[in-house]
């Protein structure tokens, strides 16, 4: 019975350490992903600015490589912050075990991502038929870069 407090403390410290390590690895992965997206989009924008004709197939391939749904994650974080404000406090269960993700939110996030993909593809196809398609593509690439970098919708 005398070791119970030590057991609780060691469990809490271990949990916090694992959580911080996970957060660090996640942040590192996100930085790498954003750097890759930025370099792909910057190279594509340079090619389009230079007047190089990028075949639609290659454009779509590069666009898909650069696609990320970080803006969806940003929206989810905002909703989570609002939920925290409404609830007020965070319980020990959430501190030690983490917050469970709602399956409905996950499905809604995936559905929104598919909708954005569809809209982007339609927009690219429409601009591909326009005479100034390179200018439209540059605008699309730059707006997407800003959206990814700052987590906002433009």
C-alpha positions as CSV (number, residue, x, y, z in Angstrom):
1,X,0.0,0.0,0.0
2,X,2.9,2.3,0.6
3,X,4.0,2.2,-3.1
4,X,0.6,3.2,-4.6
5,X,1.5,6.9,-4.9
6,X,4.8,6.0,-6.6
7,X,3.0,3.8,-9.0
8,X,0.5,6.5,-9.9
9,X,3.2,9.1,-10.3
10,X,5.3,6.9,-12.5
11,X,2.4,6.0,-14.6
12,X,1.4,9.7,-15.1
13,X,5.0,10.7,-15.9
14,X,5.4,7.8,-18.4
15,X,2.1,8.7,-20.0
16,X,3.1,12.4,-20.4
17,X,6.5,11.4,-21.8
18,X,4.9,9.1,-24.4
19,X,2.4,11.8,-25.3
20,X,5.1,14.5,-25.7
21,X,7.2,12.1,-27.9
22,X,4.2,11.4,-30.1
23,X,3.5,15.1,-30.4
24,X,7.1,15.8,-31.4
25,X,7.1,13.1,-34.0
26,X,3.8,14.3,-35.4
27,X,5.0,17.9,-35.7
28,X,8.2,16.7,-37.4
29,X,6.2,14.7,-39.9
30,X,3.9,17.6,-40.6
31,X,6.8,20.0,-41.2
32,X,8.3,17.5,-43.7
33,X,5.0,17.1,-45.4
34,X,4.5,20.9,-45.8
35,X,8.1,21.3,-47.0
36,X,7.5,18.6,-49.7
37,X,4.1,20.2,-50.7
38,X,5.7,23.6,-50.9
39,X,8.6,22.5,-53.1
40,X,6.3,20.6,-55.5
41,X,3.9,23.5,-55.8
42,X,6.7,26.0,-56.1
43,X,8.3,24.0,-58.9
44,X,5.0,23.7,-60.7
45,X,4.3,27.4,-60.3
46,X,7.7,28.2,-61.7
47,X,7.1,26.0,-64.7
48,X,3.8,27.6,-65.4
49,X,5.1,31.1,-65.0
50,X,7.9,30.3,-67.4
51,X,5.3,29.5,-70.0
52,X,6.1,25.8,-70.1
53,X,3.2,23.7,-71.3
54,X,2.6,21.2,-68.6
55,X,0.6,18.2,-69.9
56,X,-2.7,17.8,-68.0
57,X,-1.7,14.3,-66.9
58,X,1.6,15.5,-65.4
59,X,-0.2,18.5,-63.8
60,X,-2.8,16.1,-62.2
61,X,0.0,13.8,-61.0
62,X,1.9,16.7,-59.4
63,X,-1.3,18.2,-58.0
64,X,-2.2,14.9,-56.3
65,X,1.2,14.6,-54.9
66,X,0.9,18.0,-53.4
67,X,-2.7,17.5,-52.2
68,X,-3.1,17.4,-48.5
69,X,-6.0,17.9,-46.3
70,X,-4.3,19.9,-43.6
71,X,-7.1,22.5,-43.9
72,X,-9.5,19.7,-42.8
73,X,-7.3,19.0,-39.8
74,X,-7.2,22.8,-39.0
75,X,-11.0,22.8,-39.1
76,X,-11.1,19.8,-36.8
77,X,-8.8,21.5,-34.4
78,X,-11.0,24.6,-34.4
79,X,-14.0,22.5,-33.6
80,X,-12.1,20.7,-30.8
81,X,-11.1,24.1,-29.3
82,X,-14.7,25.2,-29.4
83,X,-15.8,22.0,-27.8
84,X,-13.2,22.5,-25.1
85,X,-14.4,26.0,-24.4
86,X,-18.0,24.7,-24.1
87,X,-17.0,21.8,-21.8
88,X,-14.6,24.0,-19.8
89,X,-12.3,21.4,-18.2
90,X,-10.4,18.4,-19.4
91,X,-10.8,15.3,-17.3
92,X,-8.0,13.0,-16.1
93,X,-9.2,10.3,-18.4
94,X,-8.6,12.5,-21.4
95,X,-5.2,13.6,-20.0
96,X,-4.0,10.0,-19.5
97,X,-5.7,8.2,-22.4
98,X,-6.3,10.9,-24.9
99,X,-9.5,12.0,-26.6
100,X,-11.5,9.5,-28.6
101,X,-12.2,10.5,-32.2
102,X,-15.8,10.4,-33.2
103,X,-16.5,8.1,-36.1
104,X,-19.1,10.5,-37.5
105,X,-16.6,13.3,-37.6
106,X,-14.1,11.1,-39.3
107,X,-16.6,10.2,-42.0
108,X,-17.6,13.8,-42.4
109,X,-14.0,14.8,-42.7
110,X,-13.4,12.2,-45.4
111,X,-16.5,13.3,-47.3
112,X,-15.4,16.9,-47.2
113,X,-12.0,15.9,-48.5
114,X,-13.5,14.0,-51.4
115,X,-15.7,17.0,-52.2
116,X,-12.7,19.3,-52.2
117,X,-10.8,16.8,-54.5
118,X,-13.8,16.7,-56.9
119,X,-14.1,20.5,-56.9
120,X,-10.4,21.0,-57.5
121,X,-10.4,18.5,-60.3
122,X,-13.4,20.1,-62.0
123,X,-11.7,23.5,-61.6
124,X,-8.5,22.2,-63.1
125,X,-10.4,20.6,-66.0
126,X,-12.4,23.8,-66.7
127,X,-9.2,25.9,-66.6
128,X,-7.5,23.4,-68.8
129,X,-9.9,24.3,-71.6
130,X,-9.6,28.1,-71.2
131,X,-7.1,30.0,-73.3
132,X,-5.3,31.4,-70.2
133,X,-5.1,28.1,-68.4
134,X,-1.5,28.5,-67.3
135,X,-2.5,31.7,-65.4
136,X,-5.4,30.0,-63.8
137,X,-3.2,27.0,-62.8
138,X,-0.7,29.3,-61.2
139,X,-3.5,31.0,-59.3
140,X,-4.9,27.7,-58.2
141,X,-1.4,26.3,-57.2
142,X,-0.6,29.5,-55.2
143,X,-4.0,29.7,-53.5
144,X,-3.6,26.0,-52.5
145,X,-0.1,26.6,-51.2
146,X,-1.3,29.5,-49.1
147,X,-4.3,27.4,-47.8
148,X,-1.9,24.6,-46.8
149,X,0.7,26.9,-45.3
150,X,-1.7,28.9,-43.2
151,X,-4.5,26.5,-42.6
152,X,-7.1,28.9,-44.0
153,X,-9.5,28.9,-46.9
154,X,-9.0,31.6,-49.4
